[in-house]
Amino acid sequence: MKIRSFDAEKAILFLVATPIGNLKDITFRAIEVLNSVDKIYAEDTRTSGILLSHYNIQTKLESYHEFNQDLKSNQILKELQSGMRLAIISDAGLPVISDPGYKLVLLAIEHNIAVSTIPGASAGISALIASGLAPMPYLFYGFLDSKAAKRNSELEDLKYQACTLIFYEAPHRIEHTLKDMLQILGNRKITLARELTKTFEEYSRGTIEEILLDLPQKGEMVLIVEGFKEEAQIEEPFKRIDELISLGYKPNEAIKEIAKLMQKSRSELYKAYIEYKNIK
């Protein structure tokens, strides 16, 4: 069912982008929408209150975060069904991405309520285009798991992705994450962007090993990681085969596992591995 998103007489859920650091990075349209809706739902009302106060936006503000989203989603749905026009914002950037809101969007769509995006700043894309790494194709992953075992499993799944990878990371976890990446992905080129659009904005560019030597420990961080390059990492699958063999795998079993991960022919990988071992 098609819905006209901008019918002023009907309910609508606006997903409004907010600044990722510098308060000036908000669109005229976002300010207009936030002034015009019946209510704004925010991830953190204290943080969002600063933004609204800066632009003298008097619209009623209420919390909507990961701990109350199940309860609040039903309330918001009822408000939309009654004809209200609502906006959702996050602490910074686009809502729904690595923030609450997805469940609410689904509810609105399921009940034929219009949903519209008011675009603006995005930390991941902003860091990507200034990273110096290939901007396309890219894979936005967001936050890796905070637990080491799960994080390493996620990195194993991403290891042979040829596209540039975009991650968000907390400063207290960045060292552990980079060490895990070094072990699993290899010493790839990365760009670590921190405090984007703020006074102390900084880009650290180099290999993982180089960045680890002088690692910033403060600020909101976006991590851009070079994708898998077969020509530059030609020996990597052979090393992984050797690792599996050292763990007790038979050579054929190890080659089968790595071939599956790389989506390569097992027979071709076997032949290349034998040639590699003979040359070595």
Secondary structure by P-SEA (a helix, b strand, c coil): cccccccccbbbbbbccccccccccccaaaaaaaacccbbbbccaaaaaaaaaaaccccbbbbbccccaaaaaaaaaaaaaacccbbbbccccccccccccaaaaaaaaaabbbbbbbccccaaaaaaaacccccccbbbbccccccaaaaaaaaaaacccccbbbbbbccccaaaaaaaaaacccbbbbbbbccccccbbbbbbccaaaaaacccccccbbbbbbccccccccaaaaaaaaaaaaacccaaaaaaaaaaaacccaaaaaaaaaaaaaac
